[in-house]
Amino acid sequence: MYDVEFFQKYGLWDHQASLFDSMPGFLYFAKDTQLRIVSLNQRLANKLGLKEAKDALGKTDDELLPKTLAAAYKEDDLHVIQTGETILNKVELVTRGKGLVDWSTTTKVPLRDHSGKIRGVAGVTRPFATGTSSLDAHSELGPALNIIQKRYAETFPVSELAQAVNLSESAFTRKFKKRLHMTPKEYLRHIRVQEACHQIVQSSAPLANIAAQCGFSDQSHLNREFSKLIKETPKSYRMRFRGN
């Protein structure tokens, strides 16, 4: 689904939305310079909790997403529009509705008219999951990512992750940050918060228990890290998505 008027006005042609619906897991979107959605595939509309893709046209991420995710997307969108630079395979959290989040790999490119002027930004997001082809771009780091995914609730040194991929700790950290745009410790915190999001929404377990199960030292630690990343306390997040 796309905004016909927008694409006709700038002599653009958009057929990607339906194309990406045939590719499992792929989400496609395009936005104008005001960051209003002008095109998206039905799968993305479903992720946003919409019955039809047309219901998202003209809206911004602020109207459709949790504010922490919307702010991160906005920063990248504006960077692409203002600089013309491509963002390639950035690993980030994306919503899958009802308070749940997943890791995905996103690529964004400037949307140009026939004269080369930037008229917006277009992007594709695909699942970032251990053991799938979506890890191809990060295969060298695969063993370390596997450790983090399986043992996120434990405490272990970065040196152990480096040894798993036969690198020194400093070389591993540099490569990790270059590929995933964050340090190994930051990635571990993100994984823990992701799991906490799911448990907070899907269970009625006490927050102190969830903190322990997700690798936080105590509930206060969970509150700090969760609020830093999600911009909301675990308690208010649960209230918003569970109502209790």
C-alpha positions in Angstrom: 0.0 0.0 0.0 1.4 3.4 -0.9 0.4 7.1 -1.1 -0.3 7.5 -4.8 -0.2 11.3 -4.7 3.2 11.4 -3.0 4.8 9.1 -5.5 3.2 10.8 -8.6 4.2 14.3 -7.3 7.9 13.5 -7.3 7.9 11.1 -10.3 8.6 8.1 -8.1 7.5 4.6 -8.6 6.8 2.3 -5.6 6.1 -1.4 -6.0 8.3 -2.7 -3.2 5.6 -3.0 -0.6 3.7 -5.9 -2.1 7.1 -7.5 -3.2 8.3 -7.7 0.4 5.0 -9.3 1.6 6.1 -12.4 -0.4 9.4 -12.5 1.6 9.0 -14.2 5.0 9.6 -11.8 7.9 10.5 -8.7 5.9 9.0 -5.3 6.7 9.1 -2.5 4.2 8.4 1.2 4.7 8.9 4.6 3.1 8.5 8.0 4.7 8.5 11.6 3.4 10.8 14.3 4.7 8.3 15.0 7.5 8.6 11.3 8.5 5.0 10.6 7.6 4.5 7.0 6.2 3.9 7.0 2.5 4.3 3.3 1.8 4.4 0.1 3.8 3.7 -3.6 3.3 0.8 -5.4 5.0 3.1 -7.3 7.3 4.4 -4.1 8.8 0.8 -2.9 9.2 0.0 -6.1 11.1 3.0 -5.5 13.4 1.6 -2.1 14.1 -1.8 -3.6 15.1 -3.6 -2.3 12.0 -6.0 -4.3 9.9 -5.1 -2.5 6.7 -1.8 -0.9 5.5 -3.7 2.2 4.3 -4.5 3.1 7.9 -0.9 3.9 8.5 -0.5 6.3 5.6 0.2 9.9 6.6 1.0 8.9 10.2 4.3 9.1 12.0 6.1 6.7 14.2 5.1 8.8 17.2 1.5 8.0 16.5 2.1 4.2 16.1 4.9 3.1 18.3 6.2 3.3 21.9 8.1 6.6 22.3 11.5 5.0 22.9 11.4 3.1 19.6 9.9 6.1 17.8 12.7 8.3 19.0 15.4 5.9 17.8 13.8 5.5 14.4 13.4 9.2 14.0 17.1 9.9 14.7 18.1 7.4 12.0 15.5 8.6 9.5 16.6 12.2 9.8 20.3 11.2 9.5 19.5 9.5 6.1 17.4 12.4 4.9 19.8 15.1 5.9 23.1 13.4 4.9 22.0 11.1 2.1 24.0 8.3 3.7 22.7 4.7 3.9 22.3 2.9 7.2 23.2 -0.7 6.5 22.2 -3.7 8.5 21.7 -1.9 11.8 20.7 -4.2 14.6 17.8 -2.7 16.7 14.7 -3.4 18.7 11.4 -3.4 16.8 7.9 -3.8 18.0 5.8 -6.9 17.3 2.8 -5.6 19.0 1.1 -5.9 22.5 4.2 -4.8 24.3 6.6 -7.4 22.8 9.8 -6.5 21.1 12.3 -8.3 18.9 15.7 -7.8 17.5 15.8 -7.0 13.8 18.3 -5.9 11.1 17.4 -2.6 9.4 18.7 -1.0 6.2 17.6 2.6 5.3 18.3 4.5 2.1 17.4 8.0 0.9 14.3 8.2 -1.3 15.3 10.4 -4.3 13.2 11.9 -7.1 14.3 11.9 -10.8 16.6 14.9 -10.2 18.3 13.3 -7.3 16.8 15.4 -4.6 16.0 13.6 -1.4 12.2 13.3 -0.8 12.2 10.9 2.1 13.6 7.6 3.4 12.9 4.0 2.6 13.8 1.0 4.5 13.7 -2.8 5.0 13.7 -4.6 8.3 14.2 -8.4 8.7 14.5 -10.7 11.6 17.8 -11.0 13.5 17.7 -14.4 15.0 20.4 -16.8 16.0 20.5 -19.9 13.7 18.8 -18.2 10.7 20.2 -16.8 7.5 19.6 -13.3 8.9 22.8 -13.8 10.9 24.9 -14.2 7.7 26.2 -10.7 8.0 27.4 -11.4 11.5 28.5 -15.0 11.1 31.9 -14.4 12.5 30.4 -13.2 15.8 27.8 -16.1 15.8 29.4 -18.2 18.6 29.5 -15.1 20.9 26.0 -14.1 20.1 24.9 -17.7 20.9 26.4 -17.4 24.3 24.7 -14.2 25.0 21.3 -15.5 23.8 21.5 -18.6 25.9 23.1 -17.3 29.0 21.8 -13.7 29.3 20.7 -14.3 32.9 24.2 -15.2 33.9 27.3 -13.1 34.6 30.3 -13.7 32.4 33.3 -11.7 31.2 33.7 -10.2 27.7 36.9 -12.2 27.5 34.9 -15.4 27.4 32.9 -14.1 24.4 36.2 -13.1 22.7 37.7 -16.5 23.2 34.6 -18.1 21.6 35.5 -16.3 18.3 39.3 -16.5 18.7 39.9 -12.8 19.1 41.5 -10.7 21.8 39.1 -8.9 24.0 39.9 -5.5 22.5 39.7 -6.7 18.9 36.4 -8.5 19.7 34.9 -5.4 21.2 35.9 -3.3 18.3 34.5 -5.7 15.7 31.3 -6.2 17.8 30.7 -2.5 18.0 31.4 -2.0 14.3 28.9 -4.7 13.3 26.1 -4.2 15.9 26.6 -0.5 16.7 26.9 -1.3 20.4 29.4 -2.9 22.8 28.9 -6.5 24.0 27.8 -5.3 27.4 25.3 -3.0 25.9 23.9 -5.8 23.7 23.6 -8.0 26.8 21.6 -5.3 28.6 19.3 -5.0 25.6 18.7 -8.7 25.5 17.9 -8.7 29.2 15.5 -5.8 28.8 13.9 -7.5 25.8 13.2 -10.7 27.8 12.0 -8.6 30.7 9.5 -6.9 28.3 8.1 -10.3 27.4 7.8 -11.6 30.9 6.3 -8.3 32.2 3.6 -8.5 29.6 3.0 -12.2 29.4 3.1 -13.1 33.1 1.9 -11.8 36.4 5.2 -12.7 38.2 6.5 -10.2 40.7 9.0 -7.8 39.2 11.6 -8.9 41.6 11.4 -12.5 40.2 11.5 -11.2 36.7 14.6 -9.2 37.5 16.4 -12.3 38.8 15.3 -14.5 35.9 16.5 -11.9 33.4 20.0 -11.4 34.9 19.5 -8.2 36.9 21.0 -8.0 40.4 17.7 -6.9 41.9 14.4 -5.1 41.1 16.1 -1.6 41.3 18.6 -2.7 38.7 15.8 -3.8 36.5 14.0 -0.5 37.0 17.1 1.5 36.0 18.0 -0.5 32.9 14.5 -0.9 31.7 13.6 2.8 32.2 16.8 3.8 30.4 16.1 1.8 27.3 12.2 1.7 27.2 11.7 5.2 28.7 9.1 3.8 31.0 9.2 1.9 34.3 8.4 -1.9 34.3 5.4 -1.2 36.5 3.8 1.3 34.1 4.7 -0.8 31.1 2.8 -3.7 32.6 -0.1 -1.5 33.4 -0.2 -0.2 29.8 -0.2 -3.7 28.2 -1.9 -5.8 30.9 -4.0 -3.3 32.8 -3.0 -4.8 36.2 
